[in-house]
Amino acid sequence: MHIELTYTLGTFDHFLPHREHWVSVTYCAKHVGGEPQIMEPKKCTGIGWFALGELPNRITEISRKNVEELMRQQAR
């Protein structure tokens, strides 16, 4: 799959159990060609495209924060 980065959405702190702290830099991009494919089949069983208002209920906490920020920025 080919994408074009359009801008940096933000930098997010992600605190995990066992005192792990990750910093996630999230980029917005547009699809310019090709098909997505699962590159880590032992970690991921499916892939899909969803409208922001139709996301699955089970997404990671950091993904939830990313979506909230994207919607906040789009509302400006």
C-alpha positions in Angstrom: 0.0 0.0 0.0 1.3 3.5 -0.8 0.4 6.5 1.3 1.3 10.2 1.4 1.8 11.8 4.8 -0.2 15.0 5.1 0.6 16.2 8.6 1.4 15.2 12.2 -1.8 14.8 14.2 0.0 14.9 17.5 2.2 13.2 20.1 0.4 11.1 22.7 1.5 9.5 26.0 0.5 5.9 26.3 0.8 4.3 29.7 0.6 0.6 29.8 0.4 -1.9 32.8 3.7 -2.8 34.4 4.8 0.8 34.4 5.5 1.0 30.7 5.3 4.4 29.0 5.3 4.8 25.3 5.2 8.0 23.3 3.2 7.7 20.1 3.6 10.2 17.2 0.6 9.9 15.0 0.5 11.0 11.4 -2.4 11.7 9.0 -2.0 10.4 5.5 -3.9 9.8 2.4 -4.1 6.6 0.4 -2.4 6.9 -3.0 -2.5 3.3 -4.2 -2.2 -0.4 -3.5 -4.0 -2.6 -1.1 -3.4 -2.9 2.7 -2.1 -6.2 3.8 -1.4 -7.8 7.2 2.3 -8.0 7.7 2.2 -9.5 11.3 -0.4 -12.3 11.0 0.4 -13.6 14.6 -0.6 -10.1 16.0 -3.4 -9.1 13.7 -6.3 -11.2 12.4 -8.1 -8.6 10.2 -7.8 -5.3 8.6 -10.5 -2.9 7.4 -11.4 0.7 6.5 -14.0 2.5 8.6 -15.7 5.9 8.7 -14.8 7.8 11.9 -18.4 7.4 13.1 -18.5 3.7 12.4 -15.3 2.4 14.1 -15.4 -1.0 15.8 -16.0 -0.9 19.6 -12.7 -2.7 20.3 -9.9 -0.3 19.4 -6.8 0.4 21.4 -6.8 3.3 23.9 -4.1 5.1 21.9 -6.3 4.7 18.8 -9.2 6.1 20.7 -7.1 9.2 21.7 -6.0 9.6 18.1 -9.6 9.6 16.8 -10.7 12.0 19.5 -7.9 14.4 18.5 -8.7 14.1 14.8 -12.4 14.8 15.4 -11.5 17.8 17.7 -9.2 19.3 14.9 -11.8 18.7 12.2 -14.4 20.5 14.3 -12.4 23.8 14.3 
